[in-house]
């Protein structure tokens, strides 16, 4: 089982390939997802990681290669999302 860790407003796990953000625990409406956490690339956003949050803006770095099912579902506000070149929805 992967060890759940925290960094700023995020809970995450470290995998062989990089960091997977599992949950947003902050209360900000504007989120810029980091490309690195503790020197390791953020490569994925887990299922339902930002579900039911009051987000108005999310910026996803080009290091992210996978965005999980329902990662941004049931948001309480209209969302503007910036996905940098290189990020893929798989």
Secondary structure as GFF3:
##gff-version 3
##sequence-region A 1 90
A	DSSP	beta_strand	5	7	.	.	.	ID=ss1
A	DSSP	beta_strand	10	14	.	.	.	ID=ss2
A	DSSP	beta_strand	19	24	.	.	.	ID=ss3
A	DSSP	beta_strand	30	32	.	.	.	ID=ss4
A	DSSP	beta_strand	36	37	.	.	.	ID=ss5
A	DSSP	beta_strand	40	45	.	.	.	ID=ss6
A	DSSP	beta_strand	57	60	.	.	.	ID=ss7
A	DSSP	beta_strand	66	67	.	.	.	ID=ss8
A	DSSP	beta_strand	80	83	.	.	.	ID=ss9
###
